[in-house]
Amino acid sequence: MFLAKLRDRFNWFKKKGDTELTIKPGKCGWCNKGENGFKLIGNNSGEWTSYLIIKDEKEADIIDLIECTSFVEEGKRNPIDDFQGFK
């Protein structure tokens, strides 16, 4: 299932003219706060997408990838933390 999602997204990048992707690690900053993931950034288009890696809690197996719209790259501040009441 998650491989099909990645294949579709790779094809999307390809249609945008990208020949390489940069990967940036990070975490979700909101809905699934703290879940690990990664951001893919196209070398020509500058377009990006980010995914969270969902693992089986008992096993170390990856069971799904979900898109994350509130992804925060490692080493960067989560802007959501700046709003009162969200800390």
DAPEJO-V345777 format. One record per residue. N is the residue number from 1. RES is the residue in one letter. PHI is phi in degrees with one decimal (999 if undefined). OMEGA is omega as a letter, one per 30 degrees, with the letter a starting at -180 (NA if undefined). D_CENTER is the distance of its C-alpha to the mean C-alpha in Angstrom with 1 decimal. Layout:
n = [N | N]
res = [RES | RES]
phi = [PHI | PHI]
omega = [OMEGA | OMEGA]
d_center = [D_CENTER | D_CENTER]
This chain:
n = [1 | 2 | 3 | 4 | 5 | 6 | 7 | 8 | 9 | 10 | 11 | 12 | 13 | 14 | 15 | 16 | 17 | 18 | 19 | 20 | 21 | 22 | 23 | 24 | 25 | 26 | 27 | 28 | 29 | 30 | 31 | 32 | 33 | 34 | 35 | 36 | 37 | 38 | 39 | 40 | 41 | 42 | 43 | 44 | 45 | 46 | 47 | 48 | 49 | 50 | 51 | 52 | 53 | 54 | 55 | 56 | 57 | 58 | 59 | 60 | 61 | 62 | 63 | 64 | 65 | 66 | 67 | 68 | 69 | 70 | 71 | 72 | 73 | 74 | 75 | 76 | 77 | 78 | 79 | 80 | 81 | 82 | 83 | 84 | 85 | 86 | 87]
res = [M | F | L | A | K | L | R | D | R | F | N | W | F | K | K | K | G | D | T | E | L | T | I | K | P | G | K | C | G | W | C | N | K | G | E | N | G | F | K | L | I | G | N | N | S | G | E | W | T | S | Y | L | I | I | K | D | E | K | E | A | D | I | I | D | L | I | E | C | T | S | F | V | E | E | G | K | R | N | P | I | D | D | F | Q | G | F | K]
phi = [999 | -69.8 | -67.3 | -65.1 | -62.9 | -65.4 | -58.0 | -61.1 | -70.4 | -60.6 | -63.7 | -61.6 | -60.9 | -59.5 | -64.0 | -80.3 | 96.2 | -81.7 | -114.7 | -143.1 | -124.8 | -95.5 | -112.6 | -124.8 | -76.3 | 177.1 | -143.3 | -70.6 | -105.4 | -145.5 | -58.8 | -115.6 | -47.1 | 93.8 | -68.8 | -74.2 | -168.4 | -152.6 | -114.3 | -107.3 | -124.8 | -72.2 | -73.8 | -105.0 | -82.3 | 76.1 | -66.7 | -144.6 | -148.3 | -132.8 | -131.0 | -102.1 | -97.4 | -98.3 | -111.3 | -65.7 | -65.7 | -85.5 | -108.4 | -95.2 | -74.3 | -78.1 | -109.3 | -167.8 | -120.9 | -125.4 | -69.2 | -126.5 | -92.6 | -122.6 | -75.2 | -122.5 | -65.0 | -54.1 | 84.1 | -109.0 | -79.9 | -80.7 | -63.7 | -64.9 | -65.2 | -77.4 | -83.5 | -61.9 | 85.6 | -105.6 | -80.5]
omega = [a | l | l | l | l | l | l | a | l | l | l | l | a | l | l | l | a | l | l | l | l | l | l | l | l | a | l | a | a | a | l | a | l | l | a | l | a | l | l | a | a | a | a | a | a | l | a | l | a | a | l | l | a | a | l | a | a | a | l | a | l | a | l | l | l | l | a | l | l | a | l | l | l | l | l | a | l | a | l | l | a | a | l | l | a | a | NA]
d_center = [16.2 | 12.7 | 14.4 | 15.6 | 12.2 | 11.2 | 14.7 | 14.7 | 11.7 | 13.5 | 16.6 | 15.3 | 14.6 | 18.0 | 19.7 | 18.5 | 20.3 | 17.7 | 19.0 | 16.6 | 12.9 | 11.9 | 9.2 | 8.4 | 7.9 | 7.5 | 7.7 | 7.8 | 10.8 | 12.5 | 12.7 | 11.5 | 12.3 | 12.1 | 9.9 | 8.3 | 5.0 | 4.1 | 4.2 | 7.1 | 10.1 | 13.3 | 16.5 | 18.8 | 17.2 | 14.8 | 12.6 | 8.8 | 5.9 | 2.2 | 2.7 | 5.2 | 8.2 | 11.3 | 14.4 | 18.0 | 19.6 | 22.8 | 21.6 | 18.9 | 17.9 | 14.4 | 15.3 | 12.3 | 8.6 | 7.8 | 6.0 | 5.4 | 7.8 | 8.6 | 6.0 | 8.6 | 8.9 | 11.5 | 14.9 | 14.2 | 15.8 | 14.3 | 16.4 | 16.6 | 18.8 | 21.3 | 22.4 | 25.4 | 25.1 | 21.4 | 21.9]
